[in-house]
């Protein structure tokens, strides 16, 4: 939520379409983690949980700031 708030408050031209793109990119990375690794703090510890969340937020922000698919991934 904090990175999405940053996007809405501080990025010029931020709009609802960008929010949707942000959430879709973040969800795509989350799905990759769920399929190939773990998102459970109980299973891999809090570092794994926080790491996956940070990766999702970074992918979302990269997408709305105009990153390439390779950069988002």
KEVOPA-249391 format. One record per residue (C-alpha): residue number from 1; residue in one letter; x, y, z. Coordinates in steps of 0.05 Angstrom, whole numbers, plus 32768, in hexadecimal, padded with zeros to 4 digits. Example, Ala and Ser with C-alpha at 12.3 -4.5 7.8 and 13.67 -1.06 7.14 Angstrom:
<nodes>
<1 "A" <80F6 7FA6 809C>>
<2 "S" <8111 7FEB 808F>>
</nodes>
This chain:
<nodes>
<1 "X" <8000 8000 8000>>
<2 "X" <8038 8032 800F>>
<3 "X" <8058 802D 7FCA>>
<4 "X" <8014 8034 7FA8>>
<5 "X" <8006 8071 7FD4>>
<6 "X" <804A 808D 7FBF>>
<7 "X" <8036 8083 7F76>>
<8 "X" <7FF3 80A7 7F7E>>
<9 "X" <800E 80E0 7FA7>>
<10 "X" <8052 80F0 7F88>>
<11 "X" <8053 80D7 7F40>>
<12 "X" <803A 810B 7F0E>>
<13 "X" <8003 80EF 7EE3>>
<14 "X" <7FF0 80B7 7F12>>
<15 "X" <7FAB 809D 7F04>>
<16 "X" <7F7B 8063 7F0F>>
<17 "X" <7F95 803F 7ED1>>
<18 "X" <7FDB 8041 7EF0>>
<19 "X" <7FBF 8023 7F31>>
<20 "X" <7FA2 7FE9 7F0A>>
<21 "X" <7FE4 7FDE 7EE5>>
<22 "X" <800A 7FE2 7F27>>
<23 "X" <7FDE 7FAE 7F47>>
<24 "X" <7FE1 7F7F 7F0B>>
<25 "X" <802D 7F82 7F08>>
<26 "X" <8032 7F76 7F53>>
<27 "X" <8002 7F3C 7F4F>>
<28 "X" <8028 7F1C 7F15>>
<29 "X" <8068 7F1D 7F3E>>
<30 "X" <8042 7F02 7F7A>>
<31 "X" <8028 7EC8 7F50>>
<32 "X" <806F 7EB8 7F3A>>
<33 "X" <8084 7EB4 7F83>>
<34 "X" <8048 7E89 7F95>>
<35 "X" <8056 7E58 7F5D>>
<36 "X" <80A2 7E55 7F62>>
<37 "X" <80B1 7E65 7FAA>>
<38 "X" <808A 7E77 7FE8>>
<39 "X" <8066 7EB4 8003>>
<40 "X" <805C 7E97 8048>>
<41 "X" <8081 7EB5 8082>>
<42 "X" <8076 7E75 80AA>>
<43 "X" <8097 7E4C 8073>>
<44 "X" <80D2 7E77 805E>>
<45 "X" <80D7 7EAB 8095>>
<46 "X" <80C7 7EF4 8095>>
<47 "X" <80FF 7F06 8065>>
<48 "X" <80DF 7EDC 802F>>
<49 "X" <809C 7EFB 803D>>
<50 "X" <80B6 7F42 803D>>
<51 "X" <80E2 7F35 8001>>
<52 "X" <80A8 7F1D 7FD7>>
<53 "X" <807E 7F59 7FEC>>
<54 "X" <80B6 7F8A 7FDB>>
<55 "X" <80BF 7F68 7F97>>
<56 "X" <8075 7F70 7F89>>
<57 "X" <8076 7FB9 7F9B>>
<58 "X" <80B4 7FC6 7F72>>
<59 "X" <8095 7FA4 7F35>>
<60 "X" <8056 7FCE 7F3C>>
<61 "X" <807C 800F 7F42>>
<62 "X" <80AA 7FFD 7F08>>
<63 "X" <806E 7FEF 7EDC>>
<64 "X" <804B 8032 7EE9>>
<65 "X" <808C 8058 7EE1>>
<66 "X" <8095 803C 7E9B>>
<67 "X" <80C4 8002 7EA6>>
<68 "X" <80CF 7FCE 7E71>>
<69 "X" <80B3 7F87 7E7C>>
<70 "X" <80FA 7F70 7E8B>>
<71 "X" <8102 7FA5 7EC0>>
<72 "X" <80BE 7F95 7EDF>>
<73 "X" <80CF 7F4B 7EE1>>
</nodes>
